[in-house]
């Protein structure tokens, strides 16, 4: 029997269209699945509460001298650092525990945290003491972007602590540096469009953030030195930029900005420019590597147990099958 040409053509076209549509649908579904698998570690209610708590405590600990009376023991502010440090560590642990409780992070995430912290700590001595050229900030920006704000905050704080041990930079200023680096990395995780913005646009956005956040980091860490060094009488600095205990907030802020411009603007500028250069040149490679590692680790995968549909002969009926599902 001869098949009509129109019927054959229609069947072929239908088959081709169905195959093409199926291929496109499969490709789209696969791409979406990979995007979901590579997404940042999400923040749950407990993670948000822990981050807000540690941030509020940090802001109070860093900025309280601006609101203190003239007769406050500002000269002893450096002695508060051990207590601040003792309070900060449990709060950092609380952020980790809250993140684990919210999204089921496992040993793979903790291992990646340790690896990235070690790499960041090793990068810091490369430019230490050279015009503020610190390549670790570039790594913190990209890690916070890929792994999310909660993971980024803990990574930044742990990296600064590890680098201080490595370089001998442990001192009363360390808690402020840990908090500032945590906020620095967390901000990268809060940038918009983690699943939509890719390629050059993403690198430009991260470079702009790194430039601005590098100055913000320097501003926060300088506040500690400004208060402790110039808290009484402005010893070692000009009268126009020294801290005045009990003075009006507006006047002290003007003095502080003058202090930053006179003492650390060059360091902050070097840090910001290096972060921009590294983000634009090497950012694409590192972003892909971090996302590939995140997909393979599948941090948010959870193990569920299901009973077998039909228990084989001679096998206990209570035996379970293990399936892994990603949220």
N, C-alpha and C positions, 0 to 999 in steps of 0.2 A: 504494500500500500504506500502511495506517495503522500508525504505530508505537505500541506500547502505552505508556500514560501512565507506568507504573512504570519502564519502560526509559528513557524520556526523562528522568524525574526523577532516576533513578540516575546517568545519564550526566552530567546537568547538575551534580549534587552532586559527582560525582567530578572533573569538570573544574574546578569552583570550588575544591574542596579542594586539588587539585593546583596550581592557580594561586596560591592563598593560601600554600601550603607553599613553593612555589618563590620567591614574592616574599619571604617571611620569611627563607628560606634565603639568598637573594641579598642582602637587606638586612643580615643577620647577617654574612655573609661580607665584604660591603663595609665594615661597621663594623670587623670584625677586621682587615681589610687596612689601613684607615686608622690603626688603633691601632698596628699593627706598623710602619707607615711613619713614625709620629710618635714612636716609642720613642727613648729616650736612646741616645747613642753608647756602645756596650758597652765593657766593660773586658776585655781579653785578658790572658794571662799576662805578656806583656812590659810592658803598661801597669801592671798591679798591681805588678810588681817595681820599675818606675821610681818609682811613687808611694811605695812602702814605703821605697825608698832615700832619696828626697829628704825624706821625713818623719822618718826616723831621723836623718839628718844635721842637719835643722833642730832637732829636739828636743835633740840633743847640743849644738849651737851655742848654743841659747837657755838651756838649763838647767844647763850644766856648772859655772857659778860656785857653785851651791848645794852641790856636792860637792867643791869645791876646798879646798886647805889654806889656812891663814891667811897663808902667805908667798907665795901665788900673785900674779902681777902683774895683779890685778883692776883696778887703776887704768888699765891699758893695754887694757882690754877693748874700748874704742871703736876702737882701732887695728886690731882684728881684723875690723871690718866690711868693708873692701875685699876681704879674702881670702874672707870668707863670701859676699859678693856674687859674686866671681869663681867660686866653687864652685857657687853656686845657679843661675846662668844656664845652664851646661851641663846641669845636672840637669833644669831646666825644659824645655830643648830635647829632652832624652832622653825626657821624658814625652810630648811632642808626637810625636816620631818613633816611639815605641813604640805610641801610639794609632793612628797612620797605618798602621803595619805590621800591627796586629792587626785593624783593621776597614776599612781602605781609605779613610780620610778623604781628601778631595780639596781642591781650591782653594776650593770653596764653603764648607766648614767653616772653613778658615783665614780666609776673607773675613768670615764671621759672627763669628768670634773677634775680628777687628779692629774690626768695627762695634760689638759689645757693649762691648769694652774702651774704645772712644772715647766711647760714651755714658756709661759708668760714670765715666770720668775727668772728663767734663764735668759730671756731677751732683755730684761731691764738693765743688767750690768753692762750691756754692749754700749749704750750711750750715756750711762750715768756720769754726771759731772761734765758733760759736753753740751752746753747750750740747751739743755732740756731735751735732747734727742732721745726719746724713749720709745722704741718700737713696740713695746708691750701694749700700748694703747690701741694700736691698729688691730691686734689680735682680740682685745676685749670688745671692740666695736662689732667685729664680724661674728664673734661667738655669741654675744648677746642678741644679735639680729636673728641668727639661725635657731638658737636654743631657747629663746624666750626671756622675759624680764626676770622671772624668779631664779632661773638657773644662772642668768647673767649677773644678778646681784651677788649671789653666793660665790660665783667664780671670781668676780672682781675683788671681793674682800679676801678670799683665800689666797689669790695670786699675790696681792700686796703683802699679806702676812708671810708667805713663803719667800718672796723676794727680799723682804726685810731680814729674814734669817740668813739668806744667802749672801747679802751684801753687808751685813752688820749694821743695818739701819734701824734696829729696834730702839725705840725711845718713846717719850711721852707723846710724840706726834703720830705714832703708828695707828691708834684707833681712828683718828680723823682721816688719815690716808686710806684706811680700809673702807670706811664708810663712803668716802668720796669716790673711790674706784668702784665700789658696789653700785652707787647711783649712776656712775658713768656707763657701766655695762648694762644696767637695767634700762636706762633710757634708750639704748639701741634696740632692745627688745620691744619697746613700746612704740616704735615708729610704725606708721601705717603701711598697709598693703603687703604683709609678709607672703601672701600667696598669689599676688597679682603683679607686683613690681619686680621685674627681673632685669638682668643685663646691665647696660650702661646707666639706665635711669636709677637703678638701685644703688649702684656704686657712687653715683653723683650725690644721691641723698645721704648715703652713709658718710661720704667725705665731708659734706656740709655739716652733718651732725657732729662728726669727730672734730672738726675745726672749732665749732662753738663750744662743745662739751669739754675740750681741752682747756679752754680759758675758764670754764665754770669749775673744773677740777682744781685748777690753780687758785681760783678765788676762794674756794671753801677751805683748802688746806692753808692758805695764807692767813686766814682769820685766826687760826690758832697761834701762829708765830707773832702776829701783830699784837695780840692781847698779852701774851706771856712776855714778849721782849719789851714792849713799850707800855706795859700796863701802868707803871708808876713813873711819871716824869719824862717818859720818852727817852730813856737812856739808849744811846747808840743810834739814834735817828733824829731827824729834824723835828723841831717843835710843831711844825705845820702838818706832820703826818703821823704823829704819835697818838696812841689811844688815850682818851681822857675819861677816866672812871667817873661814872655818874653824869657825864655830859649829855647834851641833847642827842637823840638818836640820829637826826639828820646831819648834825655836824660831825659826829663820829663816822658816819658812812662816807662823807666827803673825804675825811682824813684817811679812811681805809682805802678808798679808790686811789688816792694820791700815793699811799704806801705801796699798793700793788703796782702802780705804774712805775714807781721809782726802784723797786726791788726785784720784781719777778716777771715783768712784761716780756722781756727778751726770752726767758725760759718758756713761758707759756706759748709764745709765738713759734719757737722752734718745735715744741711738742705738737702744736696744731698743724704746722706745715708738713712735718714728717708723717703724721697720721693721714693727711690728705694724699700725699704722694704715694704712700704704701697702699692705701685703699684703692686708688685709681689704677695703679700698676699691677699689684698682686692680689687685689681683692677678689676678682672673678675666680681665680684658681682656688683660693682658700674657701670661698663661699661654696663652690661645687664640692670640694673635698669634705667640708663640714656637713653639707646636706646629704652627701652619699653615706657618710658614717652614721648620720642620724637615721636614714632609711634602713640601713642594715641592722643597726642596733634595735630599731623599733621600740623606743623607750616606753610607749604607752600601750604596748601589747599586754593583754591580760589573759591569764590561763583560766579556763572554765572546765568543769568536769561534767560529763554527760554519761549516763548509763548506756550500755550497748543495747541496740535494738533487739538483737537475738543473741542470747548467750550460747556460745558453742557448747557442744556436749562435753561434760566433764569439767567445765570451767565455772567458777563461782559467779553467781548472778550479780553480785555487788561490785564486780570489777568495773572501773570507769575508763572512759576514753578521754584523752586530753586534746582539747582544741584551743587554738590561739586566735584571739580576735582583737583587732586594733580598733580603738574608739574613733 
